[in-house]
Amino acid sequence: MKKHTRFLVALISGLGATASIFATPTFQRPVGTDLSRMRGDVERVGATMRSVMKREHERQATKDRA
């Protein structure tokens, strides 16, 4: 009896695996044009650079005062 149960469980699991192989993939579609997405990337990098430069400038000014 246990062998039959294990076989049925394995069979159902195998059938489920084949169904998941043929499922449609889910992923997000990019929004906007390539140029607009690249501009957004450059803006974010620029904002990060500005914040780092400001932080380091303040750190250097504190160090110079001490």
C-alpha positions in Angstrom: 0.0 0.0 0.0 2.8 2.4 0.8 4.5 1.8 -2.5 1.3 2.6 -4.3 0.8 5.8 -2.4 4.4 7.0 -3.0 4.0 6.2 -6.7 0.8 8.2 -6.9 2.4 11.1 -5.1 5.5 11.0 -7.4 3.3 10.8 -10.4 1.2 13.8 -9.4 4.3 15.7 -8.5 5.8 14.9 -11.9 2.7 16.0 -13.8 2.7 19.3 -11.8 6.4 19.9 -12.7 5.6 19.6 -16.4 2.8 22.1 -16.1 5.1 24.6 -14.3 7.7 24.3 -17.2 5.1 25.5 -19.7 3.7 28.3 -17.5 4.1 31.8 -18.9 7.0 33.7 -17.4 6.1 36.8 -15.3 8.4 39.8 -15.4 7.9 43.5 -15.4 7.9 45.3 -18.6 10.1 48.4 -18.8 8.2 51.6 -18.7 9.3 54.5 -21.0 11.8 54.7 -23.7 15.5 53.6 -23.4 16.6 57.2 -23.4 14.2 58.2 -20.6 15.3 55.2 -18.5 19.0 56.0 -19.1 18.4 59.6 -18.1 16.7 58.5 -14.9 19.7 56.3 -14.1 22.1 59.2 -14.7 20.0 61.5 -12.5 20.1 58.9 -9.6 23.8 58.4 -9.9 24.3 62.2 -10.0 22.1 62.6 -6.8 24.2 59.9 -5.1 27.5 61.6 -6.1 26.2 65.0 -4.8 25.2 63.5 -1.5 28.6 61.8 -1.1 30.5 65.0 -2.1 28.4 67.0 0.4 29.0 64.5 3.2 32.8 64.4 2.5 33.0 68.2 2.3 31.3 68.5 5.7 33.5 65.8 7.1 36.6 67.6 5.8 35.4 70.9 7.2 34.9 69.3 10.6 38.3 67.8 10.5 39.9 71.1 9.5 38.2 73.0 12.4 39.5 70.4 15.0 
